């Protein structure tokens, strides 16, 4: 296959990957982000290899498991998420920190359409590798929510899982209307106002120019793969 330098993919003399191997790795990661955005993170690894112009064996030499490929493909976004949470928790105003978290996570969803599914899906391998980091992130998020509730800014019945619900809803919008940033920002504003203990009905971002007549087609046009099963179901099927 064109561009498949599989014979030279192994590191040499402890000096790291050869130039052609590094090139293959970059192509695989680019292809993975594209394929996952189009078909979901359950897309066949062979589809990623074809898009990258490499052999399947070469792909597996670089990324032995799907978990490894997904983790590396979206490493930058995962790091960005961690940074956003750190900034949100450090903010002296808990509502401002909470709002920042919601807005920035939704921005990441807009910018990388394959990322939401990678972020929300269950990966046992990743859970084992990063269990301490995930536990700390959940603890920090819960603490931020409780602070915002204690300050009277966030509605008292808001639960951490509601953030996942909001991201799933926003992810659906981004999938249906990938180029409509105005609709995304407006939905985020609606969500934040609904999350307030006392909605303020502040001015919304400019409305999308989407015509109502377009709704039936946008609701069904982008169905590249079946909806991802709930996290619990995914784990149960993967259990031995």
Buried (B, 14 or more C-beta within 10 A) or exposed (E): EEEBBBEEBEEEEEEEBBEBBEBBBEBBBBBBBBBBBBBBBEBEBEBBBBBBBBBBEBBBBBBEEBBBBBBBBBEEBBEBBBEBBEEBBEBEEBBEBBBBBBBBBBBBBBEBBBBBBBBBBBBEBBEEBBEEEEEEBEEBBEEBBBBBBEEEBBBEEBEEEBBEEBBBEBBBBBBBBEEBBBBBBBBBBEBBEEBBBEEEEEEEBEEBEBEEEEEEEBEEEBEEEEEBBEEEEBBEEEEE
